[in-house]
Amino acid sequence: MRVHAVGRPELPPLEMPARFKHDIAYFMTPSGERGAPALASDEYWIDAAEARRWLDDGVLMLISPLDSASKAEVEISEEQERWLEWLLEHDIQHVRVEA
């Protein structure tokens, strides 16, 4: 799987394992929230401040879709950490994934 920086053709895509297609949903900002634009299929907006917090903390908070009061703190993987570092190093918020 490749992660492309939308609007940044000079940056080579980041190679990620196939399971990242599911992982990225944990990190995305929904369209219309915190400045996230409307997105095409397979595109995601990642809030830079959130990316920095996840990287610094080494964890992300998962909220149950069935009960918003149920939350779990999950340690980010080495692959997720590498991806967050790539985002922040290149000032990327808008990405597209392709298999």
Backbone hydrogen bonds in HBPLUS format (Angstrom, degrees):
<---DONOR---> <-ACCEPTOR-->    atom                        ^
c    i                          cat <-CA-CA->   ^        H-A-AA   ^      H-
h    n   atom  resd res      DA  || num        DHA   H-A  angle D-A-AA Bond
n    s   type  num  typ     dist DA aas  dist angle  dist       angle   num
A0016-MET N   A0001-MET O   2.82 MM  15  5.24 168.9  1.83 149.3 151.5     1
A0002-ARG N   A0098-GLU O   2.87 MM  96  5.40 166.6  1.89 161.0 165.4     2
A0098-GLU N   A0002-ARG O   2.96 MM  96  5.40 151.3  2.05 151.3 159.0     3
A0003-VAL N   A0014-LEU O   2.82 MM  11  5.03 154.2  1.89 140.7 149.5     4
A0014-LEU N   A0003-VAL O   2.85 MM  11  5.03 156.4  1.91 147.1 147.4     5
A0004-HIS N   A0096-ARG O   2.78 MM  92  5.15 174.5  1.78 160.6 162.1     6
A0096-ARG N   A0004-HIS O   2.92 MM  92  5.15 149.4  2.01 140.4 149.0     7
A0008-ARG N   A0005-ALA O   3.12 MM   3  5.39 152.1  2.20 133.9 130.9     8
A0006-VAL N   A0094-HIS O   2.95 MM  88  5.53 150.0  2.04 134.3 141.9     9
A0011-LEU N   A0008-ARG O   3.06 MM   3  5.84 166.0  2.08 125.0 129.1    10
A0020-PHE N   A0017-PRO O   2.96 MM   3  5.71 162.5  1.99 122.8 128.6    11
A0021-LYS N   A0018-ALA O   3.18 MM   3  6.08 167.5  2.20 124.9 127.3    12
A0022-HIS N   A0019-ARG O   3.03 MM   3  5.72 149.2  2.12 116.9 123.7    13
A0023-ASP N   A0019-ARG O   3.32 MM   4  6.68 156.9  2.38 140.5 147.3    14
A0024-ILE N   A0020-PHE O   2.95 MM   4  5.93 162.1  1.98 159.2 158.1    15
A0026-TYR N   A0023-ASP O   2.92 MM   3  5.72 151.3  2.00 124.5 131.6    16
A0027-PHE N   A0024-ILE O   2.98 MM   3  5.37 146.2  2.10 110.4 120.1    17
A0028-MET N   A0024-ILE O   3.20 MM   4  6.39 129.8  2.47 149.4 163.2    18
A0029-THR N   A0045-TRP O   2.71 MM  16  5.49 156.8  1.76 164.1 168.2    19
A0033-GLU N   A0030-PRO O   3.05 MM   3  5.73 160.0  2.09 144.1 145.4    20
A0032-GLY N   A0036-ALA O   2.73 MM   4  5.21 170.5  1.74 140.7 142.4    21
A0036-ALA N   A0033-GLU O   2.95 MM   3  5.48 163.8  1.97 122.5 127.9    22
A0043-GLU N   A0040-ALA O   3.10 MM   3  5.47 141.6  2.25 138.7 133.7    23
A0097-VAL N   A0042-ASP O   2.93 MM  55  5.62 157.1  1.98 159.8 167.1    24
A0044-TYR N   A0095-VAL O   2.79 MM  51  5.33 156.2  1.85 149.3 155.0    25
A0095-VAL N   A0044-TYR O   2.89 MM  51  5.33 168.2  1.90 159.0 163.1    26
A0046-ILE N   A0093-GLN O   2.72 MM  47  4.80 156.7  1.77 138.9 147.2    27
A0051-ALA N   A0047-ASP O   2.90 MM   4  6.19 159.0  1.95 154.4 161.1    28
A0052-ARG N   A0048-ALA O   2.99 MM   4  6.22 157.8  2.04 149.0 154.0    29
A0053-ARG N   A0049-ALA O   3.05 MM   4  6.29 155.7  2.11 142.6 149.2    30
A0054-TRP N   A0050-GLU O   2.85 MM   4  6.12 167.2  1.86 161.4 163.9    31
A0055-LEU N   A0051-ALA O   3.02 MM   4  6.15 161.4  2.05 147.2 152.5    32
A0056-ASP N   A0052-ARG O   2.85 MM   4  6.01 164.2  1.88 150.1 155.1    33
A0057-ASP N   A0053-ARG O   2.79 MM   4  5.86 163.8  1.82 154.3 159.0    34
A0058-GLY N   A0054-TRP O   2.73 MM   4  5.52 141.1  1.88 139.1 149.9    35
A0076-ILE N   A0058-GLY O   2.95 MM  18  5.65 164.1  1.97 128.9 133.6    36
A0060-LEU N   A0074-VAL O   2.84 MM  14  5.43 151.5  1.92 147.8 156.1    37
A0074-VAL N   A0060-LEU O   2.84 MM  14  5.43 171.1  1.85 164.7 166.7    38
A0062-LEU N   A0072-ALA O   2.73 MM  10  5.16 173.4  1.74 162.3 161.3    39
A0072-ALA N   A0062-LEU O   2.81 MM  10  5.16 151.2  1.89 147.4 156.3    40
A0064-SER N   A0070-SER O   2.93 MM   6  5.55 172.1  1.94 164.1 166.0    41
A0070-SER N   A0067-ASP O   2.84 MM   3  5.53 159.5  1.88 124.4 130.9    42
A0081-GLU N   A0077-SER O   2.88 MM   4  6.11 155.0  1.94 147.7 155.3    43
A0082-ARG N   A0078-GLU O   2.93 MM   4  6.15 155.6  1.99 144.4 150.6    44
A0083-TRP N   A0079-GLU O   3.00 MM   4  6.26 154.5  2.07 145.9 152.6    45
A0084-LEU N   A0080-GLN O   2.91 MM   4  6.17 160.7  1.94 151.3 156.1    46
A0085-GLU N   A0081-GLU O   2.93 MM   4  6.15 159.0  1.97 150.7 156.6    47
A0086-TRP N   A0082-ARG O   3.01 MM   4  6.24 152.0  2.09 142.9 150.4    48
A0087-LEU N   A0083-TRP O   2.93 MM   4  6.28 159.9  1.97 153.2 158.1    49
A0088-LEU N   A0084-LEU O   2.99 MM   4  6.23 172.1  2.00 156.0 157.2    50
A0089-GLU N   A0085-GLU O   2.82 MM   4  5.86 161.3  1.85 151.0 157.1    51
A0090-HIS N   A0086-TRP O   3.17 MM   4  6.19 152.5  2.25 145.0 150.6    52
A0092-ILE N   A0087-LEU O   2.86 MM   5  4.77 168.6  1.88 140.6 144.6    53
A0091-ASP N   A0088-LEU O   3.31 MM   3  4.92 162.8  2.34  96.6 101.6    54
